[in-house]
Amino acid sequence: MNIKFALIKERKNPPDRRVVLSPQACQKIINDFPKAEIIVESSDIRVFKDEEYSNLGFQVSDDVSDADVMLGVKEVPIEVLIPNKKYFFFSHTIKKQPYNRNLLKAILEKNIEFYDHETIVNSDNLRLIGFGYYAGVVGAYNGLRAYGLKFGDFNLPKAGTFKNRTELEAFLDTIKLPNIKIVLTGKGRVGNGAKEILDHLKIKEVSVEEYLSNEFNEAVYTQIDALDYNEREDGILLDINDFFNNAEDYKSTFMRFAKVSDLYIAGHFYGDGAPFLFTREDAKSKDFNIKVVADISCDIDGPVASTIRPSTIANPIYGYDPITETEVDYKSKNAIVVMAVDNLPCELPDNASRGFGDMFLEYVIPAFYNNDKDGVLERAKMTENGKLTSRFSYLQDYVDGIEH
């Protein structure tokens, strides 16, 4: 079956330079799936220039309305949604986000068959594609940068000033870290992206026990998972699945890390009902030693108490005064420095797009040609024939504007 895919222009502000498929990924699709056709909507902000696509033989045009499947990254403005098409992008609606209710309504009214990148999961409901890995890479870099700005030990430029990760890592090679202790939460894509930056700097990785009890004459880090910083209220030791299924039975033990850490990189997934890692009261404690928080997960007023708002690529850091629980200048004496940029992969759009495209190529494109044998498209499909699919019927009251 011949399918025409279109890479659509990103129109959300602030501008996002990422794209679902790099020119090389497009070429691989055409080679692997001869019935695929790809056209590219002209864009002056995309990280890959129009010519990079046209030089490989792809049609670049201001009008892609004859395509079947529209591939974007961020929300598409309602007025440019083309009726009766298939669309892929991040809609930020699956948690009933109030600011995008009208977008989902419009998708239904325009009879669009919609797939959210977040809903592309395997049979165990684990996400197959995302930008999380590069959020981790940039987040760890930004956390180190924030530390340098606060204490003046070294000066790193913004990640977005580098053409790609290779340049970023080359600059990292020029700095010397003081003897700081870094705690990293999360062992998924985000946490592992962050870990790679710490490993690139040759920071010594130590076990939880060593980290908590030893002093070091060099920078060290420990990467911890949910059961390292939570325990059951009743003290019974069970496995990680118990934590995921019964998070409300747990309490945080993160303070044991907060007492000895200088920099905290938050790369964990936070589930509803799980205990906060540290509360506003915890942050007031004289034992609380963390001076810089790089909150990649960026849940506002959530498990990391110092994250009181998202920050931006333009202004990535702010200060949090634990005593007054308010935002202050990050250089002020009592301030915990907070880096909570919520669109980190935008700072390395070249690498982030290539990595995302590799996953899209592996998991999504084949489903169009193998009769969706693994059910990837079926699970991801949010709307069809002007209605929510059964898997996403829980959004009906949100679409109808009914508050609970």
Phi, psi and omega per residue, in radians:
M1 nan 2.210 3.134
N2 -1.357 2.204 3.107
I3 -2.206 2.333 3.112
K4 -1.850 2.020 3.104
F5 -1.683 2.524 3.068
A6 -2.162 2.309 2.953
L7 -1.517 1.978 -3.030
I8 -1.597 2.734 3.132
K9 -1.258 2.395 3.078
E10 -1.393 2.217 -3.057
R11 -2.078 0.087 -3.118
K12 -1.431 2.572 3.062
N13 -1.877 2.474 -0.046
P14 -1.149 2.701 -3.042
P15 -1.027 2.433 3.105
D16 -1.967 2.154 -3.028
R17 -1.560 -0.033 -3.086
R18 -1.342 2.878 3.137
V19 -2.591 2.681 -3.112
V20 -1.174 -0.676 -3.055
L21 -2.291 2.216 3.021
S22 -1.260 2.891 3.074
P23 -0.969 -0.669 -3.116
Q24 -1.207 -0.635 3.099
A25 -1.142 -0.691 3.090
C26 -1.029 -0.764 -3.123
Q27 -1.098 -0.694 -3.141
K28 -1.148 -0.679 3.120
I29 -1.072 -0.804 -3.123
I30 -1.094 -0.653 3.122
N31 -1.213 -0.725 -3.059
D32 -1.405 -0.512 -3.072
F33 -2.264 1.524 -3.032
P34 -1.021 -0.361 -3.133
K35 -1.535 0.021 3.106
A36 -1.531 2.499 3.016
E37 -2.247 2.451 -3.128
I38 -2.239 2.226 3.010
I39 -2.085 2.759 -2.982
V40 -2.194 2.173 3.058
E41 -1.339 2.252 -3.091
S42 -0.999 2.388 -3.126
S43 -2.570 2.349 3.118
D44 -1.653 -0.010 -3.135
I45 -1.950 -0.304 -3.088
R46 -1.007 2.516 -3.078
V47 -1.116 -0.529 3.043
F48 -1.723 2.267 -3.071
K49 -1.270 2.738 3.125
D50 -0.900 -0.716 -3.083
E51 -1.119 -0.509 -3.133
E52 -1.134 -0.493 3.050
Y53 -1.446 -0.823 -3.068
S54 -1.162 -0.548 3.095
N55 -1.100 -0.402 3.109
L56 -1.684 0.136 3.036
G57 1.681 0.143 -3.129
F58 -1.590 2.422 -3.135
Q59 -1.270 2.229 3.078
V60 -1.961 2.255 -2.988
S61 -2.594 2.763 3.024
D62 -1.443 -0.196 -3.101
D63 -2.231 1.960 -3.141
V64 -2.019 0.415 -2.998
S65 -1.227 -0.165 3.104
D66 -1.575 0.055 3.100
A67 -1.363 2.770 3.128
D68 -1.586 -0.696 -3.015
V69 -2.168 2.130 -3.101
M70 -1.749 2.164 -3.076
L71 -1.958 2.020 3.105
G72 -2.309 3.075 3.123
V73 -1.832 -1.139 -3.070
K74 -1.593 3.047 3.129
E75 -0.927 2.422 3.084
V76 -1.604 2.265 3.103
P77 -0.999 2.440 -3.043
I78 -0.935 -0.712 -3.014
E79 -1.214 -0.290 3.129
V80 -1.831 0.014 3.064
L81 -1.125 2.259 -3.123
I82 -1.652 2.161 -3.105
P83 -1.037 2.707 2.982
N84 1.114 0.419 3.102
K85 -1.923 2.949 2.945
K86 -1.676 2.380 3.133
Y87 -2.261 2.489 2.956
F88 -2.153 2.168 2.942
F89 -2.931 3.001 3.046
F90 -1.440 1.983 -3.064
S91 -1.675 -0.298 -3.067
H92 0.870 0.941 3.093
T93 -2.204 -0.261 -2.941
I94 -1.258 -0.261 3.017
K95 -1.783 0.353 3.123
K96 1.068 0.708 3.128
Q97 -1.099 2.097 -3.010
P98 -1.027 -0.592 -3.042
Y99 -1.233 -0.214 3.138
N100 -2.040 0.271 3.139
R101 -1.045 -0.745 -3.106
N102 -1.158 -0.485 3.097
L103 -1.157 -0.824 3.139
L104 -1.148 -0.649 3.068
K105 -1.034 -0.777 -3.121
A106 -1.151 -0.654 3.099
I107 -1.031 -0.744 3.129
L108 -1.212 -0.776 -3.103
E109 -1.129 -0.544 -3.114
K110 -1.592 0.185 3.088
N111 0.950 0.753 3.120
I112 -1.581 2.361 3.015
E113 -1.516 1.933 -2.931
F114 -1.969 2.375 3.092
Y115 -2.190 2.181 3.097
D116 -1.653 2.365 3.119
H117 -0.960 -0.538 -3.139
E118 -1.211 -0.403 -3.063
T119 -1.640 0.065 3.102
I120 -1.438 1.754 -3.012
V121 -2.295 2.859 3.060
N122 -1.544 -3.045 -3.049
S123 -1.180 -0.265 3.060
D124 -1.662 0.206 3.135
N125 1.163 0.396 3.059
L126 -1.621 2.361 -3.093
R127 -1.100 2.433 -3.098
L128 -1.701 -0.493 -3.112
I129 -2.360 2.708 3.122
G130 2.977 3.006 3.137
F131 -1.756 0.171 -2.998
G132 -0.989 -0.695 -3.114
Y133 -1.010 -0.807 -3.132
Y134 -1.318 -0.400 2.968
A135 -1.071 -0.713 3.116
G136 -1.134 -0.771 3.129
V137 -1.028 -0.924 -3.081
V138 -1.223 -0.637 -3.121
G139 -1.107 -0.734 3.104
A140 -1.132 -0.746 3.103
Y141 -1.032 -0.829 -3.106
N142 -1.130 -0.592 3.095
G143 -1.128 -0.751 3.088
L144 -1.136 -0.695 3.111
R145 -1.065 -0.764 3.141
A146 -1.086 -0.697 3.114
Y147 -1.065 -0.789 3.131
G148 -1.085 -0.689 3.137
L149 -1.178 -0.651 -3.116
K150 -1.231 -0.757 -2.985
F151 -1.902 -0.102 3.031
G152 1.263 0.252 -3.122
D153 -1.250 -0.549 -3.116
F154 -2.799 2.864 -3.081
N155 -2.258 1.967 3.109
L156 -1.829 2.372 3.042
P157 -1.265 2.899 3.082
K158 -1.059 2.515 -3.118
A159 -1.008 -0.621 -3.085
G160 -1.164 -0.172 3.111
T161 -1.408 -0.209 3.141
F162 -1.596 2.564 3.117
K163 -1.169 -0.661 -3.099
N164 -2.802 -3.101 -3.073
R165 -1.123 -0.596 -3.140
T166 -1.024 -0.772 3.112
E167 -1.152 -0.702 -3.137
L168 -1.069 -0.803 -3.105
E169 -1.199 -0.567 3.101
A170 -1.104 -0.666 3.124
F171 -1.222 -0.668 3.108
L172 -0.998 -0.562 -3.112
D173 -1.119 -0.231 -3.078
T174 -1.605 -0.107 -3.061
I175 -1.795 2.731 3.054
K176 -2.097 2.166 -3.123
L177 -1.476 2.493 2.983
P178 -1.243 3.089 -3.122
N179 -1.342 1.355 -3.131
I180 -1.906 2.768 3.075
K181 -1.894 2.257 -3.076
I182 -2.072 2.214 3.050
V183 -1.914 2.311 -3.107
L184 -2.109 2.089 3.087
T185 -1.693 2.420 3.052
G186 1.905 2.342 3.117
K187 -2.181 0.380 3.051
G188 -1.588 -2.726 -3.108
R189 -1.042 -0.757 -3.098
V190 -1.112 -0.899 -3.128
G191 -1.052 -0.660 -3.119
N192 -1.293 -0.545 3.021
G193 -1.100 -0.768 3.119
A194 -1.116 -0.728 -3.130
K195 -1.020 -0.667 -3.106
E196 -1.105 -0.586 3.099
I197 -1.213 -0.744 3.112
L198 -1.114 -0.694 3.114
D199 -1.191 -0.635 3.116
H200 -1.054 -0.633 3.133
L201 -1.353 -0.012 -3.120
K202 1.054 0.580 3.024
I203 -1.284 2.359 -3.056
K204 -1.264 2.241 3.052
E205 -1.564 2.287 -3.130
V206 -2.197 2.815 3.134
S207 -1.262 2.853 3.108
V208 -0.979 -0.789 -3.097
E209 -1.072 -0.831 3.127
E210 -1.071 -0.767 -3.077
Y211 -1.046 -0.767 -3.052
L212 -1.313 -0.476 -2.986
S213 -1.971 -0.257 -3.028
N214 -1.896 2.687 2.949
E215 -1.730 2.607 -3.103
F216 -2.281 2.639 3.080
N217 -1.808 0.523 3.049
E218 -2.687 2.899 3.073
A219 -1.197 2.410 3.108
V220 -2.377 2.833 3.007
Y221 -2.503 2.786 2.981
T222 -2.318 2.428 3.123
Q223 -1.838 2.113 -3.010
I224 -2.098 2.646 -3.137
D225 -1.930 3.017 -2.977
A226 -0.877 -0.701 -3.081
L227 -1.367 -0.138 3.024
D228 -1.388 -0.434 -3.098
Y229 -2.159 0.289 2.997
N230 -2.436 2.614 2.987
E231 -2.511 2.705 3.134
R232 -1.157 2.480 3.109
E233 -0.996 -0.595 -3.104
D234 -1.507 0.011 3.065
G235 1.392 -0.073 -3.135
I236 -1.255 2.395 3.133
L237 -1.603 2.007 3.066
L238 -2.186 -3.028 -3.048
D239 -1.651 3.108 -3.058
I240 -1.071 -0.536 3.136
N241 -1.124 -0.598 3.094
D242 -1.110 -0.692 3.111
F243 -1.088 -0.799 -3.119
F244 -1.144 -0.599 -3.090
N245 -1.501 -0.452 -3.051
N246 -2.342 0.852 -3.046
A247 -1.010 -0.503 -3.095
E248 -1.196 -0.242 3.110
D249 -1.508 0.061 -3.027
Y250 -1.953 2.738 3.003
K251 -2.230 2.710 -3.100
S252 -1.355 2.471 2.994
T253 -2.057 0.406 -3.036
F254 -1.152 -0.437 -3.089
M255 -1.001 -0.489 3.128
R256 -1.134 -0.499 3.052
F257 -1.423 -0.680 -3.112
A258 -1.066 -0.507 -3.114
K259 -1.173 -0.498 -2.999
V260 -2.065 0.067 -3.057
S261 -1.792 2.583 3.048
D262 -1.750 -0.682 -3.098
L263 -2.223 2.295 3.111
Y264 -2.049 2.163 3.081
I265 -1.900 2.007 -3.056
A266 -1.700 1.820 -3.119
G267 -2.148 0.376 -3.071
H268 -1.517 2.841 2.924
F269 -1.628 2.314 -3.127
Y270 -1.889 2.063 -3.129
G271 -1.599 2.634 3.092
D272 -0.976 2.366 3.066
G273 1.532 -0.189 3.118
A274 -1.260 2.679 3.112
P275 -1.172 2.616 3.006
F276 -1.103 2.569 3.072
L277 -1.177 -0.962 2.976
F278 -2.446 2.487 -3.078
T279 -1.663 3.045 3.071
R280 -1.095 -0.578 3.087
E281 -1.176 -0.743 3.105
D282 -0.985 -0.755 -3.070
A283 -1.146 -0.382 3.110
K284 -1.356 -0.332 -3.036
S285 -1.086 2.467 3.115
K286 -1.148 -0.319 3.120
D287 -1.404 -0.210 -3.060
F288 -1.321 2.005 -2.981
N289 -1.840 -0.238 -3.049
I290 -1.097 2.278 -3.096
K291 -1.889 -0.430 -3.139
V292 -2.351 2.298 3.094
V293 -2.088 2.084 3.009
A294 -1.775 1.701 -3.035
D295 -1.665 1.566 -3.117
I296 -1.229 -0.631 -3.124
S297 -1.155 -0.630 2.976
C298 0.939 0.974 2.979
D299 -1.622 2.092 -3.029
I300 -1.350 2.395 -3.093
D301 0.870 0.716 -3.039
G302 -2.064 -2.410 -2.955
P303 -1.220 -0.290 3.104
V304 -1.975 1.760 -2.881
A305 -1.050 -0.478 -3.081
S306 -1.323 -0.193 3.134
T307 -1.510 1.602 -3.080
I308 -1.731 -0.181 3.022
R309 -2.808 2.760 2.995
P310 -1.271 2.669 3.002
S311 -1.885 3.105 -3.035
T312 -2.098 2.847 3.080
I313 -1.059 -0.644 3.130
A314 -1.157 -0.716 -3.141
N315 -2.286 1.402 -2.911
P316 -1.336 -0.302 -3.060
I317 -2.245 2.634 3.023
Y318 -2.512 2.988 3.127
G319 -1.826 2.572 3.060
Y320 -2.143 2.110 3.089
D321 -1.591 1.952 -3.043
P322 -1.165 -0.454 -3.102
I323 -1.278 -0.837 -3.121
T324 -1.560 -0.170 -3.106
E325 1.015 0.619 -3.103
T326 -2.257 2.900 3.089
E327 -1.368 2.379 3.118
V328 -2.414 3.041 3.040
D329 -1.058 2.294 -3.058
Y330 -1.119 -0.304 -3.129
K331 -1.504 -0.164 -3.106
S332 -1.167 2.671 -2.895
K333 -0.981 -0.774 -3.049
N334 -1.497 -0.104 -2.943
A335 -1.226 2.350 2.846
I336 -1.490 2.247 -3.135
V337 -1.416 2.270 -3.104
V338 -2.080 2.222 2.981
M339 -2.001 1.954 -3.065
A340 -2.384 0.881 3.094
V341 -1.217 2.259 -3.051
D342 -1.695 0.074 3.064
N343 -2.353 0.900 -3.047
L344 -0.962 -0.729 -3.074
P345 -1.065 -0.323 3.102
C346 -1.076 -0.345 -3.097
E347 -1.387 -0.319 3.044
L348 -2.214 1.126 -2.972
P349 -1.109 -0.531 -3.131
D350 -1.125 -1.030 -3.126
N351 -1.108 -0.718 -3.089
A352 -1.086 -0.734 3.138
S353 -1.172 -0.724 3.135
R354 -1.105 -0.763 -3.131
G355 -1.139 -0.718 3.128
F356 -1.130 -0.775 -3.133
G357 -1.065 -0.644 3.098
D358 -1.040 -0.736 -3.137
M359 -1.234 -0.702 3.139
F360 -1.096 -0.683 3.133
L361 -1.179 -0.639 -3.093
E362 -1.330 -0.719 -2.952
Y363 -1.858 -0.539 -2.981
V364 -1.744 -0.900 -3.071
I365 -0.985 -0.784 -3.128
P366 -1.028 -0.543 -3.097
A367 -1.077 -0.461 3.096
F368 -1.250 -0.355 -3.011
Y369 -2.027 -0.139 3.137
N370 -1.981 0.417 3.126
N371 1.150 0.469 3.125
D372 0.884 0.830 -2.994
K373 -1.085 -0.435 3.125
D374 -1.683 0.030 3.083
G375 1.295 0.282 -3.084
V376 -1.081 -0.856 -3.119
L377 -1.200 -0.697 -3.112
E378 -1.055 -0.766 3.138
R379 -1.190 -0.618 -3.031
A380 -1.408 -0.345 -3.016
K381 -1.209 2.081 -3.118
M382 -1.639 -0.588 -3.092
T383 -2.360 2.606 3.123
E384 -2.777 2.363 3.125
N385 0.914 0.708 3.062
G386 1.310 0.180 -3.136
K387 -2.301 2.762 2.999
L388 -1.229 2.469 3.044
T389 -1.266 2.861 -3.042
S390 -1.060 -0.615 -3.132
R391 -1.091 -0.469 -3.097
F392 -2.008 0.341 -3.131
S393 -1.136 -0.326 3.109
Y394 -1.097 -0.253 -3.138
L395 -1.510 -0.016 -3.038
Q396 -1.053 -0.774 -3.132
D397 -1.161 -0.535 3.083
Y398 -1.171 -0.776 3.094
V399 -1.082 -0.695 -3.110
D400 -1.346 -0.122 3.133
G401 1.345 0.427 -3.136
I402 -1.601 2.107 -3.135
E403 -1.481 2.540 3.039
H404 -1.999 nan nan
